[in-house]
Amino acid sequence: MSITKLDQIIELVKTKPQKRLIAAYANDAHTIEAVNNAVEMGIVKATLVGDEATIKSVCAENNIDVNNFTIVQEADENKAAAKACDLINSGEGDILMKGLLSTDKYMRAILNKERGLMPGPKAVLTHVTVIETPRYHKLIICGDVAIIPAPDLKQKIAIANFLISTAKALQIEKPKLAVLAATEQVLPAMEACVDACLISKMADRGQLKGALVDGPLGVDLAIDMECVQIKKVKSEVAGDADCLLFPNIESGNIFYKCNTKLAGAELGAMVVGAKVPCVLSSRGDSTHTKLYSIALAAAVAK
């Protein structure tokens, strides 16, 4: 049965063997509270890499049982990030999570050629967001909203595959992927339209597997069946898309922020393309967002 709500992801991962989360430089209440919630709900087991005295102090101040975690001592943030990656590479973790260190330092640790988590020089690192909005009948799995500014065709194909694999991890047997542009018309002068045509045809020929793919589609056609009927568009994807592939970071970022700020949507998100899914939470994320992001990463982790 397909998962249609974020809470169902939590219930899904509870039925599977627990994954081990490694939090890099987990010296702050923001990170420790989020991880503790996931541990107490049975979503993951957790290792906190950071300054042990600070971690114990934060746990005491927030009435968190420090015994819920394994603590690995490392007081320097860059070394803590590197050590967290070492633990992943040695098979001691299935998910990475950002702690108190800045996003650029977190990403540098992942991308480090000697100790990082990239599976090869041609790997594509991207961002997958799963949105639950009250105005749509199921989850929207979309990308990229945070990492690749202007993905080329090769990167869009990689993003498409990550969206499809995420959908399948959420038990969507045959996900519907809409490759977005400003119009459903095939306009050679618009790169987004041309790329969408190529990706759609690749899916038709079996080069992109496991999903129904169509594009170019405007976002209205992708998610609104009434619009599909009015415009008389024939498509197996239009009006019922599970996955949205954005043409650039601006369109994706604006879409997800409008959903959360104006439509009351909730979400989970992760960085994919590394050896393991990587949770990239911020201090501004809600408690639910952090928990859903950890659960999402646990659902897709191998």
C-alpha positions as semicolon CSV with decimal commas, in nm:
position;residue;x (nm);y (nm);z (nm)
1;M;0,000;0,000;0,000
2;S;0,140;0,339;-0,101
3;I;0,236;0,581;0,173
4;T;0,034;0,902;0,142
5;K;0,113;1,074;0,475
6;L;0,441;1,160;0,645
7;D;0,333;0,991;0,969
8;Q;0,307;0,667;0,775
9;I;0,683;0,685;0,701
10;I;0,748;0,667;1,075
11;E;0,522;0,364;1,107
12;L;0,696;0,204;0,807
13;V;1,048;0,232;0,949
14;K;0,930;0,097;1,285
15;T;0,856;-0,233;1,109
16;K;1,210;-0,261;0,970
17;P;1,546;-0,334;1,133
18;Q;1,672;-0,017;1,301
19;K;1,930;0,188;1,116
20;R;2,224;0,357;1,289
21;L;2,234;0,736;1,262
22;I;2,564;0,921;1,301
23;A;2,527;1,288;1,400
24;A;2,828;1,503;1,309
25;Y;2,931;1,754;1,579
26;A;2,615;1,698;1,781
27;N;2,690;1,956;2,051
28;D;2,357;2,141;2,044
29;A;2,011;2,088;2,185
30;H;1,863;2,132;1,835
31;T;2,035;1,817;1,709
32;I;2,024;1,613;2,029
33;E;1,651;1,667;2,082
34;A;1,570;1,569;1,723
35;V;1,780;1,254;1,742
36;N;1,643;1,166;2,086
37;N;1,287;1,188;1,955
38;A;1,376;0,948;1,674
39;V;1,550;0,709;1,915
40;E;1,260;0,706;2,160
41;M;1,013;0,640;1,877
42;G;1,221;0,341;1,770
43;I;1,313;0,488;1,432
44;V;1,693;0,470;1,468
45;K;1,981;0,393;1,698
46;A;2,219;0,688;1,729
47;T;2,582;0,784;1,771
48;L;2,667;1,146;1,856
49;V;3,011;1,266;1,749
50;G;3,112;1,577;1,943
51;D;3,240;1,703;2,276
52;E;3,125;1,450;2,535
53;A;3,109;1,698;2,825
54;T;2,898;1,940;2,621
55;I;2,664;1,664;2,503
56;K;2,610;1,541;2,859
57;S;2,547;1,896;2,978
58;V;2,288;1,957;2,705
59;C;2,116;1,628;2,787
60;A;2,101;1,717;3,157
61;E;1,959;2,064;3,085
62;N;1,687;1,919;2,861
63;N;1,599;1,609;3,066
64;I;1,729;1,376;2,793
65;D;1,866;1,036;2,887
66;V;2,227;1,042;2,766
67;N;2,223;0,661;2,765
68;N;2,001;0,678;2,455
69;F;2,317;0,747;2,253
70;T;2,666;0,624;2,188
71;I;2,902;0,922;2,224
72;V;3,227;0,953;2,026
73;Q;3,456;1,223;2,160
74;E;3,578;1,493;1,920
75;A;3,572;1,859;2,025
76;D;3,676;2,010;1,690
77;E;3,388;2,055;1,443
78;N;3,583;1,972;1,126
79;K;3,742;1,666;1,284
80;A;3,403;1,561;1,419
81;A;3,252;1,576;1,069
82;A;3,543;1,374;0,930
83;K;3,514;1,119;1,210
84;A;3,139;1,084;1,148
85;C;3,216;1,004;0,784
86;D;3,482;0,756;0,897
87;L;3,220;0,576;1,105
88;I;2,991;0,554;0,801
89;N;3,275;0,427;0,581
90;S;3,368;0,162;0,837
91;G;3,013;0,028;0,834
92;E;2,909;0,163;1,174
93;G;2,635;0,392;1,043
94;D;2,359;0,399;0,781
95;I;2,256;0,767;0,798
96;L;2,453;1,089;0,846
97;M;2,304;1,397;1,014
98;K;2,433;1,752;1,048
99;G;2,490;1,880;1,398
100;L;2,608;2,224;1,511
101;L;2,861;2,274;1,231
102;S;2,777;2,497;0,934
103;T;2,626;2,350;0,617
104;D;2,936;2,425;0,408
105;K;3,161;2,235;0,650
106;Y;2,913;1,946;0,661
107;M;2,904;1,927;0,281
108;R;3,283;1,953;0,255
109;A;3,316;1,652;0,483
110;I;3,079;1,453;0,262
111;L;3,264;1,559;-0,055
112;N;3,616;1,504;0,084
113;K;3,806;1,282;-0,161
114;E;3,997;1,087;0,105
115;R;3,749;1,050;0,391
116;G;3,415;1,159;0,245
117;L;3,107;0,966;0,137
118;M;3,095;1,006;-0,240
119;P;3,080;0,669;-0,418
120;G;3,281;0,792;-0,718
121;P;3,400;1,100;-0,910
122;K;3,091;1,101;-1,136
123;A;2,836;1,072;-0,855
124;V;2,565;1,340;-0,835
125;L;2,481;1,485;-0,495
126;T;2,128;1,624;-0,481
127;H;1,837;1,697;-0,248
128;V;1,503;1,516;-0,221
129;T;1,207;1,673;-0,042
130;V;0,884;1,493;0,048
131;I;0,595;1,734;0,101
132;E;0,257;1,671;0,262
133;T;0,021;1,954;0,176
134;P;-0,349;1,973;0,270
135;R;-0,447;2,062;-0,088
136;Y;-0,312;1,744;-0,250
137;H;-0,431;1,387;-0,212
138;K;-0,091;1,229;-0,159
139;L;0,274;1,308;-0,091
140;I;0,478;1,514;-0,339
141;I;0,835;1,388;-0,383
142;C;1,041;1,660;-0,547
143;G;1,387;1,788;-0,629
144;D;1,616;1,965;-0,645
145;V;1,527;2,254;-0,414
146;A;1,855;2,310;-0,231
147;I;2,180;2,192;-0,391
148;I;2,211;2,201;-0,774
149;P;2,140;2,554;-0,904
150;A;2,085;2,473;-1,273
151;P;2,095;2,097;-1,336
152;D;2,202;1,988;-1,681
153;L;2,041;1,692;-1,858
154;K;2,272;1,438;-1,695
155;Q;2,199;1,579;-1,350
156;K;1,824;1,587;-1,418
157;I;1,836;1,220;-1,510
158;A;2,016;1,147;-1,183
159;I;1,759;1,352;-0,988
160;A;1,477;1,165;-1,164
161;N;1,624;0,831;-1,059
162;F;1,658;0,947;-0,697
163;L;1,297;1,067;-0,695
164;I;1,181;0,733;-0,833
165;S;1,384;0,529;-0,584
166;T;1,254;0,742;-0,296
167;A;0,897;0,687;-0,414
168;K;0,955;0,313;-0,430
169;A;1,100;0,316;-0,077
170;L;0,767;0,471;0,024
171;Q;0,591;0,170;-0,132
172;I;0,469;0,355;-0,441
173;E;0,490;0,067;-0,687
174;K;0,476;0,267;-1,012
175;P;0,544;0,633;-0,932
176;K;0,432;0,905;-1,171
177;L;0,708;1,155;-1,245
178;A;0,632;1,496;-1,398
179;V;0,926;1,676;-1,560
180;L;0,834;2,040;-1,513
181;A;0,865;2,346;-1,733
182;A;0,671;2,671;-1,769
183;T;0,446;2,511;-2,032
184;E;0,333;2,173;-2,160
185;Q;0,413;2,281;-2,513
186;V;0,732;2,149;-2,671
187;L;0,921;2,472;-2,733
188;P;1,273;2,418;-2,873
189;A;1,387;2,758;-2,744
190;M;1,321;2,656;-2,382
191;E;1,588;2,423;-2,244
192;A;1,353;2,292;-1,973
193;C;1,106;2,178;-2,241
194;V;1,375;2,007;-2,447
195;D;1,523;1,828;-2,144
196;A;1,175;1,718;-2,036
197;C;1,107;1,571;-2,381
198;L;1,435;1,380;-2,375
199;I;1,378;1,241;-2,027
200;S;1,021;1,139;-2,114
201;K;1,134;0,962;-2,430
202;M;1,415;0,788;-2,237
203;A;1,149;0,650;-2,004
204;D;0,940;0,536;-2,301
205;R;1,243;0,348;-2,436
206;G;1,326;0,188;-2,102
207;Q;1,637;0,396;-2,032
208;L;1,467;0,537;-1,722
209;K;1,303;0,252;-1,535
210;G;1,038;0,198;-1,272
211;A;0,808;0,494;-1,330
212;L;0,560;0,660;-1,559
213;V;0,729;0,978;-1,685
214;D;0,586;1,272;-1,876
215;G;0,701;1,621;-1,964
216;P;0,717;1,899;-2,025
217;L;0,431;1,971;-1,788
218;G;0,345;2,291;-1,607
219;V;0,307;2,242;-1,233
220;D;-0,067;2,306;-1,266
221;L;-0,104;2,017;-1,509
222;A;0,114;1,793;-1,295
223;I;-0,104;1,814;-0,984
224;D;-0,451;1,945;-1,083
225;M;-0,686;1,705;-1,263
226;E;-0,938;1,982;-1,333
227;C;-0,668;2,171;-1,523
228;V;-0,588;1,854;-1,718
229;Q;-0,951;1,818;-1,820
230;I;-0,985;2,183;-1,920
231;K;-0,667;2,175;-2,131
232;K;-0,757;1,829;-2,269
233;V;-0,408;1,694;-2,211
234;K;-0,368;1,317;-2,249
235;S;-0,116;1,187;-1,999
236;E;-0,079;0,902;-1,749
237;V;0,102;1,142;-1,515
238;A;-0,080;1,474;-1,539
239;G;-0,310;1,557;-1,249
240;D;-0,179;1,271;-1,034
241;A;0,200;1,312;-1,013
242;D;0,392;1,154;-0,726
243;C;0,723;1,315;-0,821
244;L;0,811;1,661;-0,952
245;L;1,143;1,725;-1,127
246;F;1,212;2,099;-1,125
247;P;1,403;2,272;-1,407
248;N;1,616;2,476;-1,164
249;I;1,672;2,549;-0,796
250;E;1,469;2,871;-0,798
251;S;1,148;2,702;-0,910
252;G;1,193;2,414;-0,665
253;N;1,287;2,632;-0,370
254;I;0,997;2,870;-0,424
255;F;0,754;2,578;-0,463
256;Y;0,845;2,415;-0,133
257;K;0,861;2,743;0,062
258;C;0,522;2,854;-0,069
259;N;0,378;2,518;0,032
260;T;0,517;2,537;0,386
261;K;0,458;2,907;0,449
262;L;0,128;2,965;0,269
263;A;-0,039;2,625;0,247
264;G;0,056;2,480;0,586
265;A;0,253;2,193;0,436
266;E;0,492;1,973;0,635
267;L;0,795;1,796;0,493
268;G;1,089;1,565;0,531
269;A;1,409;1,610;0,332
270;M;1,752;1,458;0,278
271;V;2,065;1,481;0,067
272;V;2,111;1,178;-0,159
273;G;2,381;1,058;-0,394
274;A;2,636;0,989;-0,120
275;K;2,701;0,639;0,016
276;V;2,421;0,697;0,270
277;P;2,132;0,943;0,295
278;C;2,235;1,261;0,477
279;V;1,996;1,465;0,692
280;L;2,054;1,837;0,651
281;S;1,833;2,002;0,913
282;S;1,844;2,367;1,014
283;R;1,766;2,546;1,337
284;G;1,451;2,685;1,174
285;D;1,304;2,343;1,096
286;S;1,006;2,232;1,301
287;T;1,031;1,932;1,533
288;H;0,812;1,740;1,292
289;T;1,033;1,827;0,995
290;K;1,344;1,697;1,173
291;L;1,168;1,377;1,274
292;Y;1,021;1,320;0,928
293;S;1,363;1,381;0,770
294;I;1,527;1,120;0,991
295;A;1,244;0,875;0,920
296;L;1,271;0,940;0,546
297;A;1,645;0,876;0,553
298;A;1,585;0,555;0,750
299;A;1,328;0,443;0,494
300;V;1,568;0,477;0,198
301;A;1,889;0,368;0,373
302;K;2,027;0,035;0,254
